[in-house]
Structures are given as C-alpha cells and as structure tokens.
Amino acid sequence: MTTASSRTRWHHLLLAACIALVGARASAHHSFAAEFDIEKPTEFRGKVLKVELINPHSWIHVEITTSSGAKETWMVEGGSPNQLFRKGFTKNSLPVGTEIQVSGYQARDGGKRVVGRTLTLANGQPLFFQPNELPKPTH
C-alpha cells in the first residue's frame, strides 16, 4: 500500500532526476562566444591525423609544422555528426593524411583548438564542416 507521502517522495525523486539530466546535457553544449574568441582569427595548413564524428560537435585533429620546425596537433571543431551527414560529410570524406587549410577562431583559453570557419583541401576544394555561419571579427 502506498501512501500520499511515499508518492510525493517518488515524484520529487523523478523531478530531481529529470532536472539533473537536462542540466548535464545543457552544460555539455556551449556557445561560440563562451569557447572561442572572435578576436583570435587563426589560419594553418596541416595533415589530418584523426576525424571524430561525436556529439555534440565533430573534431578534426590536424598536425602542423610551426615556423621553427616543431610539430603541433590542433583540434578543429565542426558541426554535429547529424548536421554533417545531412550535408554529405562522412568519416570517409577526409582520410587520415589529407592536407587541409584551416581558417577559424582560436579557443579563449589559448589552447590549440579552433572552431573551423573554412576548411579547404589542397586542390582548393572547400570542405563543409561548420553548418552555421560564424560571427565575423569586429575590426
């Protein structure tokens, strides 16, 4: 036999679980301005090391060679896998070793991460990787 008190407790537990799930999902996603700096435009050319089509954003890992000859790995953020699949981008669209030119905005914390504004293959072909138009610098 259930009492009104135990039903109320179950309702509170269910409500708390729903709030926790919604909060976790919301915190996993971020806005452009929270993560990347419009005043830090970044461009580089390098070879694809890895492509990750994962939610909420896809990532391309690119190895570049700095002017001093050192190797660095940069991560390029793109749209969600579903957005990319609908535009024809799959994991096979960008094989490991492919050379690409990346233009984007660097992470606010100065890390080796950019949100990809434009990606271009070595032959000049543009590559769709960002479903939304990104903000433009203010100056």
C-alpha positions as protocol buffer text, in pm:
chain_id: "A"
residue {
  index: 1
  type: MET
  ca { x: 0 y: 0 z: 0 }
}
residue {
  index: 2
  type: THR
  ca { x: 138 y: 339 z: -98 }
}
residue {
  index: 3
  type: THR
  ca { x: 75 y: 650 z: 95 }
}
residue {
  index: 4
  type: ALA
  ca { x: 48 y: 1004 z: -30 }
}
residue {
  index: 5
  type: SER
  ca { x: 381 y: 1070 z: 140 }
}
residue {
  index: 6
  type: SER
  ca { x: 566 y: 795 z: -50 }
}
residue {
  index: 7
  type: ARG
  ca { x: 407 y: 901 z: -383 }
}
residue {
  index: 8
  type: THR
  ca { x: 521 y: 1257 z: -317 }
}
residue {
  index: 9
  type: ARG
  ca { x: 873 y: 1131 z: -245 }
}
residue {
  index: 10
  type: TRP
  ca { x: 877 y: 939 z: -576 }
}
residue {
  index: 11
  type: HIS
  ca { x: 758 y: 1246 z: -762 }
}
residue {
  index: 12
  type: HIS
  ca { x: 1035 y: 1454 z: -605 }
}
residue {
  index: 13
  type: LEU
  ca { x: 1296 y: 1191 z: -694 }
}
residue {
  index: 14
  type: LEU
  ca { x: 1171 y: 1172 z: -1051 }
}
residue {
  index: 15
  type: LEU
  ca { x: 1172 y: 1551 z: -1081 }
}
residue {
  index: 16
  type: ALA
  ca { x: 1527 y: 1572 z: -941 }
}
residue {
  index: 17
  type: ALA
  ca { x: 1649 y: 1306 z: -1187 }
}
residue {
  index: 18
  type: CYS
  ca { x: 1493 y: 1494 z: -1481 }
}
residue {
  index: 19
  type: ILE
  ca { x: 1650 y: 1822 z: -1372 }
}
residue {
  index: 20
  type: ALA
  ca { x: 1990 y: 1654 z: -1336 }
}
residue {
  index: 21
  type: LEU
  ca { x: 1969 y: 1502 z: -1686 }
}
residue {
  index: 22
  type: VAL
  ca { x: 1862 y: 1826 z: -1852 }
}
residue {
  index: 23
  type: GLY
  ca { x: 2133 y: 2020 z: -1667 }
}
residue {
  index: 24
  type: ALA
  ca { x: 2404 y: 1775 z: -1771 }
}
residue {
  index: 25
  type: ARG
  ca { x: 2301 y: 1794 z: -2136 }
}
residue {
  index: 26
  type: ALA
  ca { x: 2284 y: 2175 z: -2131 }
}
residue {
  index: 27
  type: SER
  ca { x: 2630 y: 2208 z: -1976 }
}
residue {
  index: 28
  type: ALA
  ca { x: 2780 y: 1974 z: -2237 }
}
residue {
  index: 29
  type: HIS
  ca { x: 2691 y: 2221 z: -2512 }
}
residue {
  index: 30
  type: HIS
  ca { x: 2847 y: 2566 z: -2533 }
}
residue {
  index: 31
  type: SER
  ca { x: 2805 y: 2881 z: -2733 }
}
residue {
  index: 32
  type: PHE
  ca { x: 3063 y: 3011 z: -2978 }
}
residue {
  index: 33
  type: ALA
  ca { x: 3139 y: 3315 z: -2762 }
}
residue {
  index: 34
  type: ALA
  ca { x: 3189 y: 3107 z: -2448 }
}
residue {
  index: 35
  type: GLU
  ca { x: 3452 y: 2882 z: -2604 }
}
residue {
  index: 36
  type: PHE
  ca { x: 3615 y: 3072 z: -2893 }
}
residue {
  index: 37
  type: ASP
  ca { x: 3748 y: 3426 z: -2937 }
}
residue {
  index: 38
  type: ILE
  ca { x: 3633 y: 3623 z: -3242 }
}
residue {
  index: 39
  type: GLU
  ca { x: 3939 y: 3846 z: -3196 }
}
residue {
  index: 40
  type: LYS
  ca { x: 4179 y: 3548 z: -3237 }
}
residue {
  index: 41
  type: PRO
  ca { x: 4147 y: 3452 z: -3605 }
}
residue {
  index: 42
  type: THR
  ca { x: 4380 y: 3162 z: -3678 }
}
residue {
  index: 43
  type: GLU
  ca { x: 4495 y: 3002 z: -4003 }
}
residue {
  index: 44
  type: PHE
  ca { x: 4713 y: 2698 z: -4061 }
}
residue {
  index: 45
  type: ARG
  ca { x: 4783 y: 2416 z: -4305 }
}
residue {
  index: 46
  type: GLY
  ca { x: 4844 y: 2060 z: -4195 }
}
residue {
  index: 47
  type: LYS
  ca { x: 4769 y: 1691 z: -4233 }
}
residue {
  index: 48
  type: VAL
  ca { x: 4466 y: 1517 z: -4088 }
}
residue {
  index: 49
  type: LEU
  ca { x: 4555 y: 1281 z: -3803 }
}
residue {
  index: 50
  type: LYS
  ca { x: 4206 y: 1181 z: -3695 }
}
residue {
  index: 51
  type: VAL
  ca { x: 3838 y: 1261 z: -3756 }
}
residue {
  index: 52
  type: GLU
  ca { x: 3589 y: 1227 z: -3469 }
}
residue {
  index: 53
  type: LEU
  ca { x: 3221 y: 1244 z: -3555 }
}
residue {
  index: 54
  type: ILE
  ca { x: 3087 y: 1265 z: -3200 }
}
residue {
  index: 55
  type: ASN
  ca { x: 2810 y: 1463 z: -3030 }
}
residue {
  index: 56
  type: PRO
  ca { x: 2765 y: 1745 z: -2969 }
}
residue {
  index: 57
  type: HIS
  ca { x: 3042 y: 1857 z: -3210 }
}
residue {
  index: 58
  type: SER
  ca { x: 3272 y: 1681 z: -3453 }
}
residue {
  index: 59
  type: TRP
  ca { x: 3650 y: 1725 z: -3438 }
}
residue {
  index: 60
  type: ILE
  ca { x: 3937 y: 1703 z: -3687 }
}
residue {
  index: 61
  type: HIS
  ca { x: 4285 y: 1659 z: -3540 }
}
residue {
  index: 62
  type: VAL
  ca { x: 4547 y: 1824 z: -3762 }
}
residue {
  index: 63
  type: GLU
  ca { x: 4926 y: 1806 z: -3735 }
}
residue {
  index: 64
  type: ILE
  ca { x: 5101 y: 2126 z: -3836 }
}
residue {
  index: 65
  type: THR
  ca { x: 5466 y: 2223 z: -3861 }
}
residue {
  index: 66
  type: THR
  ca { x: 5549 y: 2555 z: -3696 }
}
residue {
  index: 67
  type: SER
  ca { x: 5793 y: 2809 z: -3841 }
}
residue {
  index: 68
  type: SER
  ca { x: 6060 y: 2666 z: -3606 }
}
residue {
  index: 69
  type: GLY
  ca { x: 6002 y: 2315 z: -3747 }
}
residue {
  index: 70
  type: ALA
  ca { x: 5822 y: 2182 z: -3437 }
}
residue {
  index: 71
  type: LYS
  ca { x: 5514 y: 1961 z: -3481 }
}
residue {
  index: 72
  type: GLU
  ca { x: 5188 y: 2060 z: -3311 }
}
residue {
  index: 73
  type: THR
  ca { x: 4847 y: 1898 z: -3306 }
}
residue {
  index: 74
  type: TRP
  ca { x: 4547 y: 2129 z: -3337 }
}
residue {
  index: 75
  type: MET
  ca { x: 4182 y: 2033 z: -3298 }
}
residue {
  index: 76
  type: VAL
  ca { x: 3921 y: 2183 z: -3532 }
}
residue {
  index: 77
  type: GLU
  ca { x: 3560 y: 2188 z: -3409 }
}
residue {
  index: 78
  type: GLY
  ca { x: 3278 y: 2143 z: -3656 }
}
residue {
  index: 79
  type: GLY
  ca { x: 2906 y: 2071 z: -3657 }
}
residue {
  index: 80
  type: SER
  ca { x: 2726 y: 1775 z: -3508 }
}
residue {
  index: 81
  type: PRO
  ca { x: 2756 y: 1442 z: -3689 }
}
residue {
  index: 82
  type: ASN
  ca { x: 2390 y: 1458 z: -3793 }
}
residue {
  index: 83
  type: GLN
  ca { x: 2433 y: 1804 z: -3948 }
}
residue {
  index: 84
  type: LEU
  ca { x: 2744 y: 1687 z: -4133 }
}
residue {
  index: 85
  type: PHE
  ca { x: 2585 y: 1361 z: -4255 }
}
residue {
  index: 86
  type: ARG
  ca { x: 2289 y: 1558 z: -4398 }
}
residue {
  index: 87
  type: LYS
  ca { x: 2535 y: 1771 z: -4598 }
}
residue {
  index: 88
  type: GLY
  ca { x: 2722 y: 1464 z: -4725 }
}
residue {
  index: 89
  type: PHE
  ca { x: 3022 y: 1470 z: -4489 }
}
residue {
  index: 90
  type: THR
  ca { x: 3119 y: 1127 z: -4352 }
}
residue {
  index: 91
  type: LYS
  ca { x: 3428 y: 989 z: -4181 }
}
residue {
  index: 92
  type: ASN
  ca { x: 3547 y: 883 z: -4530 }
}
residue {
  index: 93
  type: SER
  ca { x: 3524 y: 1242 z: -4659 }
}
residue {
  index: 94
  type: LEU
  ca { x: 3858 y: 1329 z: -4501 }
}
residue {
  index: 95
  type: PRO
  ca { x: 4105 y: 1039 z: -4490 }
}
residue {
  index: 96
  type: VAL
  ca { x: 4400 y: 1046 z: -4248 }
}
residue {
  index: 97
  type: GLY
  ca { x: 4697 y: 1214 z: -4416 }
}
residue {
  index: 98
  type: THR
  ca { x: 4487 y: 1456 z: -4623 }
}
residue {
  index: 99
  type: GLU
  ca { x: 4634 y: 1806 z: -4632 }
}
residue {
  index: 100
  type: ILE
  ca { x: 4390 y: 2084 z: -4541 }
}
residue {
  index: 101
  type: GLN
  ca { x: 4397 y: 2461 z: -4493 }
}
residue {
  index: 102
  type: VAL
  ca { x: 4204 y: 2573 z: -4184 }
}
residue {
  index: 103
  type: SER
  ca { x: 4073 y: 2919 z: -4111 }
}
residue {
  index: 104
  type: GLY
  ca { x: 3890 y: 2974 z: -3784 }
}
residue {
  index: 105
  type: TYR
  ca { x: 3892 y: 3123 z: -3436 }
}
residue {
  index: 106
  type: GLN
  ca { x: 4114 y: 3004 z: -3152 }
}
residue {
  index: 107
  type: ALA
  ca { x: 3990 y: 2890 z: -2813 }
}
residue {
  index: 108
  type: ARG
  ca { x: 3961 y: 3162 z: -2548 }
}
residue {
  index: 109
  type: ASP
  ca { x: 4200 y: 2975 z: -2319 }
}
residue {
  index: 110
  type: GLY
  ca { x: 4475 y: 2987 z: -2583 }
}
residue {
  index: 111
  type: GLY
  ca { x: 4463 y: 2609 z: -2637 }
}
residue {
  index: 112
  type: LYS
  ca { x: 4537 y: 2451 z: -2972 }
}
residue {
  index: 113
  type: ARG
  ca { x: 4168 y: 2436 z: -3065 }
}
residue {
  index: 114
  type: VAL
  ca { x: 3977 y: 2633 z: -3326 }
}
residue {
  index: 115
  type: VAL
  ca { x: 3623 y: 2643 z: -3449 }
}
residue {
  index: 116
  type: GLY
  ca { x: 3658 y: 2590 z: -3823 }
}
residue {
  index: 117
  type: ARG
  ca { x: 3525 y: 2882 z: -4025 }
}
residue {
  index: 118
  type: THR
  ca { x: 3654 y: 2745 z: -4357 }
}
residue {
  index: 119
  type: LEU
  ca { x: 3835 y: 2426 z: -4446 }
}
residue {
  index: 120
  type: THR
  ca { x: 3992 y: 2383 z: -4786 }
}
residue {
  index: 121
  type: LEU
  ca { x: 4153 y: 2077 z: -4944 }
}
residue {
  index: 122
  type: ALA
  ca { x: 4497 y: 2108 z: -5108 }
}
residue {
  index: 123
  type: ASN
  ca { x: 4330 y: 2122 z: -5453 }
}
residue {
  index: 124
  type: GLY
  ca { x: 4129 y: 2431 z: -5348 }
}
residue {
  index: 125
  type: GLN
  ca { x: 3801 y: 2247 z: -5293 }
}
residue {
  index: 126
  type: PRO
  ca { x: 3610 y: 2386 z: -4993 }
}
residue {
  index: 127
  type: LEU
  ca { x: 3504 y: 2133 z: -4731 }
}
residue {
  index: 128
  type: PHE
  ca { x: 3174 y: 2160 z: -4545 }
}
residue {
  index: 129
  type: PHE
  ca { x: 3237 y: 2117 z: -4171 }
}
residue {
  index: 130
  type: GLN
  ca { x: 3052 y: 2403 z: -4000 }
}
residue {
  index: 131
  type: PRO
  ca { x: 2674 y: 2413 z: -4053 }
}
residue {
  index: 132
  type: ASN
  ca { x: 2621 y: 2761 z: -3913 }
}
residue {
  index: 133
  type: GLU
  ca { x: 2776 y: 3085 z: -4030 }
}
residue {
  index: 134
  type: LEU
  ca { x: 3019 y: 3206 z: -3768 }
}
residue {
  index: 135
  type: PRO
  ca { x: 3042 y: 3565 z: -3644 }
}
residue {
  index: 136
  type: LYS
  ca { x: 3284 y: 3799 z: -3818 }
}
residue {
  index: 137
  type: PRO
  ca { x: 3555 y: 3994 z: -3632 }
}
residue {
  index: 138
  type: THR
  ca { x: 3456 y: 4340 z: -3518 }
}
residue {
  index: 139
  type: HIS
  ca { x: 3754 y: 4514 z: -3681 }
}
